[in-house]
Amino acid sequence: MFLIFINDMDCGITNWLLKFADDAKLFRKVQLDLDNITLQEDLQRLFDWAIERQMEFNIDKCKVMHIGYSNNKKPSYR
């Protein structure tokens, strides 16, 4: 039943979203400032989706991982 409930979680999401059981990972290769904005917009879509369905994300388990050699600018996401 839970899988049916979260089936539409990725509607409107432009980045990659992996769903497994009660876990979801949103990721994107960030090269330009526009990529950061797109990632933040998808985070906002997921937040709006959760509010609409009265379902909360566990903020304590939410993490940002920066991978690569040139990670001078590490944007913050909300």
LOPA-247999 format. One record per residue: residue number from 1; residue in three letters; x, y, z negated of N, C-alpha, C, O in turn. Coordinates in steps of 0.02 Angstrom, whole numbers, plus 50000, padded with zeros to 5 digits. Layout:
LOPA-247999
{node NUM; "ala"; {X; Y; Z}; {X; Y; Z}; {X; Y; Z}; {X; Y; Z}},
...
This chain:
LOPA-247999
{node 1; "met"; {50041; 49940; 50000}; {50000; 50000; 50000}; {50043; 50063; 50000}; {50028; 50113; 50033}},
{node 2; "phe"; {50099; 50060; 49962}; {50144; 50117; 49959}; {50173; 50134; 50028}; {50178; 50193; 50046}},
{node 3; "leu"; {50190; 50084; 50067}; {50218; 50095; 50134}; {50168; 50130; 50180}; {50187; 50172; 50221}},
{node 4; "ile"; {50105; 50113; 50173}; {50053; 50147; 50212}; {50048; 50220; 50190}; {50037; 50264; 50231}},
{node 5; "phe"; {50055; 50232; 50125}; {50049; 50299; 50098}; {50105; 50345; 50124}; {50092; 50403; 50137}},
{node 6; "ile"; {50166; 50319; 50131}; {50222; 50361; 50153}; {50236; 50355; 50228}; {50285; 50383; 50252}},
{node 7; "asn"; {50195; 50320; 50264}; {50206; 50307; 50335}; {50215; 50371; 50376}; {50254; 50372; 50423}},
{node 8; "asp"; {50179; 50424; 50359}; {50182; 50486; 50398}; {50232; 50536; 50370}; {50231; 50595; 50389}},
{node 9; "met"; {50275; 50515; 50325}; {50323; 50561; 50294}; {50368; 50595; 50346}; {50388; 50652; 50337}},
{node 10; "asp"; {50384; 50560; 50401}; {50430; 50588; 50450}; {50396; 50627; 50506}; {50430; 50648; 50553}},
{node 11; "cys"; {50332; 50638; 50502}; {50297; 50678; 50553}; {50321; 50751; 50550}; {50318; 50783; 50497}},
{node 12; "gly"; {50345; 50776; 50605}; {50369; 50845; 50609}; {50442; 50853; 50589}; {50469; 50908; 50595}},
{node 13; "ile"; {50474; 50800; 50566}; {50544; 50804; 50546}; {50588; 50800; 50608}; {50579; 50756; 50649}},
{node 14; "thr"; {50635; 50847; 50615}; {50678; 50848; 50674}; {50745; 50813; 50663}; {50779; 50795; 50711}},
{node 15; "asn"; {50765; 50804; 50600}; {50827; 50771; 50584}; {50814; 50696; 50572}; {50756; 50674; 50576}},
{node 16; "trp"; {50866; 50659; 50559}; {50858; 50588; 50545}; {50831; 50578; 50475}; {50855; 50609; 50428}},
{node 17; "leu"; {50781; 50535; 50469}; {50753; 50518; 50404}; {50749; 50443; 50399}; {50715; 50410; 50438}},
{node 18; "leu"; {50785; 50415; 50351}; {50784; 50344; 50338}; {50740; 50331; 50278}; {50749; 50362; 50226}},
{node 19; "lys"; {50694; 50284; 50284}; {50650; 50265; 50229}; {50661; 50192; 50212}; {50662; 50150; 50257}},
{node 20; "phe"; {50668; 50178; 50148}; {50673; 50109; 50126}; {50642; 50104; 50057}; {50666; 50135; 50009}},
{node 21; "ala"; {50590; 50065; 50052}; {50553; 50056; 49988}; {50535; 50125; 49961}; {50497; 50161; 49993}},
{node 22; "asp"; {50561; 50144; 49903}; {50543; 50209; 49873}; {50601; 50259; 49880}; {50607; 50305; 49840}},
{node 23; "asp"; {50642; 50250; 49931}; {50701; 50293; 49942}; {50697; 50323; 50012}; {50674; 50291; 50059}},
{node 24; "ala"; {50720; 50385; 50018}; {50723; 50418; 50083}; {50788; 50458; 50088}; {50810; 50488; 50039}},
{node 25; "lys"; {50817; 50457; 50147}; {50878; 50495; 50160}; {50868; 50538; 50222}; {50849; 50513; 50275}},
{node 26; "leu"; {50879; 50602; 50214}; {50875; 50650; 50269}; {50946; 50672; 50285}; {50983; 50694; 50241}},
{node 27; "phe"; {50966; 50666; 50349}; {51034; 50685; 50364}; {51040; 50714; 50434}; {50997; 50705; 50477}},
{node 28; "arg"; {51096; 50750; 50444}; {51109; 50784; 50507}; {51182; 50803; 50511}; {51214; 50817; 50460}},
{node 29; "lys"; {51209; 50803; 50570}; {51276; 50829; 50582}; {51270; 50904; 50585}; {51234; 50931; 50627}},
{node 30; "val"; {51306; 50939; 50541}; {51302; 51012; 50537}; {51365; 51042; 50567}; {51420; 51033; 50541}},
{node 31; "gln"; {51356; 51079; 50622}; {51413; 51113; 50654}; {51401; 51188; 50657}; {51449; 51226; 50656}},
{node 32; "leu"; {51339; 51209; 50662}; {51322; 51279; 50669}; {51277; 51300; 50611}; {51248; 51258; 50576}},
{node 33; "asp"; {51272; 51365; 50600}; {51226; 51390; 50548}; {51154; 51370; 50562}; {51115; 51360; 50516}},
{node 34; "leu"; {51138; 51365; 50626}; {51070; 51344; 50645}; {51055; 51273; 50620}; {50998; 51257; 50603}},
{node 35; "asp"; {51106; 51230; 50618}; {51097; 51162; 50592}; {51078; 51163; 50519}; {51036; 51124; 50497}},
{node 36; "asn"; {51109; 51208; 50480}; {51091; 51216; 50410}; {51018; 51237; 50402}; {50982; 51212; 50359}},
{node 37; "ile"; {50998; 51283; 50444}; {50929; 51309; 50441}; {50880; 51253; 50458}; {50828; 51246; 50425}},
{node 38; "thr"; {50896; 51214; 50510}; {50852; 51158; 50530}; {50846; 51107; 50475}; {50792; 51081; 50462}},
{node 39; "leu"; {50901; 51092; 50442}; {50900; 51045; 50386}; {50857; 51071; 50328}; {50818; 51034; 50299}},
{node 40; "gln"; {50864; 51136; 50313}; {50824; 51165; 50260}; {50749; 51165; 50278}; {50707; 51154; 50235}},
{node 41; "glu"; {50734; 51177; 50341}; {50664; 51176; 50363}; {50634; 51106; 50353}; {50576; 51100; 50332}},
{node 42; "asp"; {50672; 51054; 50368}; {50647; 50986; 50358}; {50640; 50970; 50284}; {50593; 50935; 50265}},
{node 43; "leu"; {50685; 50995; 50243}; {50677; 50986; 50171}; {50612; 51019; 50147}; {50577; 50991; 50105}},
{node 44; "gln"; {50597; 51077; 50174}; {50535; 51112; 50155}; {50475; 51072; 50179}; {50425; 51069; 50144}},
{node 45; "arg"; {50479; 51043; 50240}; {50423; 51001; 50265}; {50411; 50941; 50219}; {50354; 50924; 50205}},
{node 46; "leu"; {50465; 50910; 50196}; {50459; 50853; 50151}; {50428; 50875; 50084}; {50386; 50840; 50056}},
{node 47; "phe"; {50449; 50933; 50060}; {50421; 50959; 49998}; {50346; 50973; 50006}; {50306; 50956; 49962}},
{node 48; "asp"; {50328; 51005; 50062}; {50257; 51019; 50075}; {50217; 50955; 50081}; {50160; 50951; 50057}},
{node 49; "trp"; {50245; 50904; 50114}; {50213; 50839; 50120}; {50200; 50809; 50051}; {50146; 50783; 50038}},
{node 50; "ala"; {50249; 50813; 50007}; {50242; 50786; 49939}; {50188; 50823; 49900}; {50149; 50792; 49864}},
{node 51; "ile"; {50186; 50888; 49906}; {50135; 50928; 49871}; {50066; 50910; 49896}; {50019; 50900; 49857}},
{node 52; "glu"; {50059; 50904; 49962}; {49994; 50888; 49992}; {49968; 50820; 49969}; {49908; 50811; 49961}},
{node 53; "arg"; {50013; 50773; 49957}; {49993; 50706; 49936}; {49998; 50695; 49860}; {49990; 50639; 49836}},
{node 54; "gln"; {50011; 50749; 49824}; {50017; 50747; 49751}; {50068; 50695; 49729}; {50056; 50655; 49684}},
{node 55; "met"; {50125; 50696; 49762}; {50179; 50649; 49748}; {50243; 50689; 49738}; {50259; 50732; 49779}},
{node 56; "glu"; {50279; 50676; 49685}; {50339; 50715; 49670}; {50402; 50676; 49689}; {50404; 50615; 49682}},
{node 57; "phe"; {50451; 50712; 49713}; {50518; 50683; 49723}; {50555; 50688; 49657}; {50546; 50736; 49619}},
{node 58; "asn"; {50596; 50640; 49643}; {50638; 50642; 49582}; {50698; 50686; 49597}; {50747; 50664; 49628}},
{node 59; "ile"; {50695; 50748; 49575}; {50747; 50797; 49590}; {50815; 50775; 49561}; {50866; 50791; 49591}},
{node 60; "asp"; {50815; 50740; 49505}; {50878; 50717; 49476}; {50915; 50668; 49521}; {50976; 50661; 49515}},
{node 61; "lys"; {50879; 50634; 49564}; {50911; 50586; 49610}; {50927; 50616; 49678}; {50957; 50582; 49720}},
{node 62; "cys"; {50909; 50678; 49689}; {50922; 50711; 49753}; {50994; 50737; 49754}; {51015; 50772; 49708}},
{node 63; "lys"; {51031; 50719; 49805}; {51101; 50739; 49811}; {51116; 50764; 49881}; {51081; 50747; 49929}},
{node 64; "val"; {51168; 50806; 49886}; {51193; 50830; 49950}; {51263; 50803; 49957}; {51304; 50809; 49910}},
{node 65; "met"; {51278; 50774; 50015}; {51345; 50747; 50026}; {51374; 50782; 50088}; {51344; 50780; 50142}},
{node 66; "his"; {51432; 50812; 50080}; {51467; 50844; 50135}; {51524; 50797; 50155}; {51566; 50779; 50113}},
{node 67; "ile"; {51527; 50778; 50218}; {51578; 50732; 50242}; {51616; 50766; 50299}; {51585; 50794; 50345}},
{node 68; "gly"; {51681; 50763; 50297}; {51722; 50791; 50351}; {51781; 50829; 50325}; {51789; 50839; 50265}},
{node 69; "tyr"; {51822; 50851; 50372}; {51884; 50886; 50354}; {51873; 50961; 50346}; {51905; 50993; 50304}},
{node 70; "ser"; {51830; 50989; 50385}; {51821; 51062; 50385}; {51755; 51081; 50351}; {51710; 51108; 50382}},
{node 71; "asn"; {51751; 51066; 50287}; {51691; 51083; 50248}; {51702; 51145; 50206}; {51689; 51145; 50146}},
{node 72; "asn"; {51727; 51198; 50237}; {51741; 51260; 50201}; {51677; 51291; 50175}; {51674; 51313; 50118}},
{node 73; "lys"; {51627; 51293; 50218}; {51562; 51321; 50199}; {51517; 51264; 50176}; {51498; 51221; 50217}},
{node 74; "lys"; {51500; 51263; 50114}; {51454; 51213; 50088}; {51389; 51247; 50068}; {51383; 51272; 50012}},
{node 75; "pro"; {51341; 51249; 50114}; {51279; 51284; 50099}; {51239; 51248; 50044}; {51246; 51188; 50034}},
{node 76; "ser"; {51199; 51286; 50010}; {51155; 51255; 49960}; {51086; 51247; 49991}; {51064; 51288; 50031}},
{node 77; "tyr"; {51053; 51194; 49972}; {50987; 51180; 49998}; {50937; 51180; 49941}; {50954; 51164; 49884}},
{node 78; "arg"; {50875; 51199; 49956}; {50823; 51200; 49905}; {50773; 51147; 49920}; {50724; 51139; 49883}},
